[in-house]
Amino acid sequence: DTVGEGVDVIDSAAFGDLVESMGTTYCEVEHRRTIKKISDADGKITREAFIAWYLDWLFGGDESDIETDEEDEAGEEEETPAASSGEGWGKAFGVEEGSWKCDACMVRNKAADTKCAACETVRPGYEDKQEE
């Protein structure tokens, strides 16, 4: 299992499977620069480097993947990424089954909660079940 539980380093060839296992679109051409940026000299990517890049990509507007560099394309061999189980690193950003997102403040709440933990807005469908 190349990106499973307890794995702290993956081969850069598994990057695409890891990204796709998290429900994100992977494009070899667009992510080539990212792979080079976050992998070490041996072509390995650490969990910490991946998470830092992924959070920046999601929330920080990292546009380095969009730029093209002809040097990146010269002499590259196509590699077949290792298979992914969809577990492990992908769980770092997973959503708990049955959880719900508050319509007022967009906070993700536990399935058992009937009101938002952040703003106390009543969960949709539970308005009549709240104590006055």
C-alpha positions, 0 to 999 in steps of 0.5 A, a space after each residue: 500500500 503506497 499511500 496507506 495508513 502509517 506511510 510517511 513517504 511515497 514515491 512521486 509516481 504515486 502522487 496522481 493516485 493520491 490526489 485522485 483518491 482525495 477526490 481532486 482532479 489530477 493532471 500530469 502536465 499541470 502537476 509536473 512542477 509541483 511534483 518536482 517542487 515537493 519531492 526530494 532528490 530521490 523522487 520521494 514525497 513526505 507526508 508533511 511536504 504533501 500536506 503543506 502543498 495541498 493546503 496551500 493549493 486549496 486555500 492559498 492560491 498556489 498557481 505554480 502548477 499552471 505555469 509551463 516550463 519547457 525544461 520540465 517537458 524535455 527528457 521526461 519519461 512517462 511513469 505508471 503511478 502505483 495503485 492507491 487504496 484511497 486510504 491513508 493520506 487521503 483520510 487527512 482531509 476526509 469528511 466524517 460519514 453523516 456529518 453536516 455543514 451549517 448553512 449559516 457559517 459553513 462549519 462541518 458538524 458531527 452527525 449527532 449534533 442538532 445545532 452548529 457547534 460554532 454559531 448554534 444554528 439549528 440543523 435543517 430538519 431539526 427545528 421542531 425538535 429543539 427545546 425552548 
